[in-house]
Amino acid sequence: MIRRLLPHPGLSALLVMMWMVMVNDLTFGTLFLALVVGVAVPLFTAPWWPGRPKVRFLPACRYAALVLWDIVIANFQVAAIILFKPTRDLRPAWLTVPLELSSPEAITVFAGTISLTPGTVSADVSACGEYLLVHALHAPDPAAEIAKVKARYEARLKEIFP
């Protein structure tokens, strides 16, 4: 019964929190409207969600903390590159990262993580779903960059999306 009313409880909770943050008013009316939106949107969109991936919560929390830390560090590294490195010394590169992830959700999180980290952007996923095309602002050793991204992010995502 509860699963039919809340097909995606995490999405419902996120919608309620975001609604309250955007409205910036803690009254009964806004909370009630947030709950209505938080229940209605996942309920009416559930038929278009073919299957939910299994996500392990604790590794996902550790992954989120790691990504936030990497974003902060990468901001300083990119700022240092821009401010102190002559542009002729930059070594931008296109990296073709072979994927071991199989679920579309895991590949999306992986590509999003790369794009969120300053200095890199994921550009495309191959039609076969086995490669991710990434542009790096400064990659003197492309093979090492690919190995770093795979070890740092993809290995952890394999734990989150079994």
N, C-alpha and C positions, 0 to 999 in steps of 0.2 A: 504493500500500500504506500509506504513512505517513498519507496524507490520510484513509483509511478508519479508521485507528486513532485519529487525532487530528483529528476533524472541525472542532474549534474550538480551535486551539492557544493562542490568547490567553486564552480562558476556562479552559483546563486550567492554564496557568501561574498565573493569578489564583487559582484554587481551591487549588492547592498552596501558594502564598504565604500565603493567608488561613488555611488549615488550620494551617500552622506558626506563624503569629502567634497564633492562638486557643489552640493547645495549649501554646505557650510552652515547648517542650522539643525540643532538637535531638538526637534519637537516631535510630538506624537504623529502629526500629519506627515512630516517628511520621512519618519521611520516607517510608517505604514505604507507610504507610496514606494519607498525603497524595497520593502519586503514584497510588495505586489510585483514590481519590476523584476526583482531577484528570483521570484518563483515563475512568473509568466514567460520571460524570455527563454530560459532553458526548457521549459515545458513545451512551448510552441516550436522551438527549433530542434527538439530531440529527434524527430524523424529524419532530419538531414545529417545526423551524426551517426555514421554507420557502426562504429564500435569504439569504445573508449580504450585507450591503451592502459595497460597496467603500469602504474608509476609507484616507485618505492619512495616514500616520503622523506625519510632521514637522509638518504644520499642526495635527494633533490634539494634539501635545505643546505647541505654542505656544498653542493654545486653552486647554488645561488650566492652563497657567501664567497666562494672562490671567484666567481665571475665579477662580483662587485669589487673585490680586492684588485683583480686584474684590470678592471676599468680604471680605477684610481691610479694605479701604477702606470698604465699605458698612457694616461693623460699627461703625466709628467714626462714620460719618455718622448712622446710626440712633441710636446712643447720644447723640450731640449733639442730635439732634432731640428725643429723649425727655427728656433732662435739661434742656435750655436753651430749648426752643421751647414757648411756651404752647400748649395743645391747641386753643385757638380759632384759632390761625394755621396749623394743619395743613390741608392740602388733599388729602385722599385722593381717589383717582379709579379708576374702572374703565376700563381701556384695551382697545380692540379692535385687536389687532395683525394686519394682513394678512400672511399667510404666502406666501413665495416658495419655501419648502422643499416637497419633494414626498414624500420617503421618510418612512415612519413613524419610523424610527430617528432621523433628523435632527430631526424635530419633537419627539420625546421628549427628546432631548438639549437642544434649545432651551428647552422648557418646564421641564425640570429645572434648567437653568442659571438661569433667571429665578427659580425657587422657592428655589434655594440662595443667591441673593444677598439679603441682609437688606433688608427694606423693600418687597419685591415678592413676589408669589406668583402662579403661573399657576393659573387656576381651571378652565378648560375649553377644549377644542378644538371648533370648530364641526363639525356633522355632515358638512359638505362638505369639511372639512379645510383650509379656506382662511383661517381666522381663529383666533387664540388670545386668550382672555379673560384679562387680567392685572389684578390689583389692586395699586395702588401706595400706599404709606403717605403719601407726600408728593409730589404731582405738580402744581405750580402751572401748568405748561404741558403738557397731555397730548400734544399733537402732537409737541413736542420730545422727550418721553420715548419715544414710539413710534419716532421717527427714531433716537434714540440706541441703543435696544435693537436695532433692525434693522441699524444700521451696525456696532455693536460685536460682536454675536453672530451674527446671521443671515448676514451677509456672509461671516464666517469659516467658518460651518458649511457654506455652499455650496461652499467650497474643500475641506473635509474629506470631504463626501459628494457626489462629483461625479455 
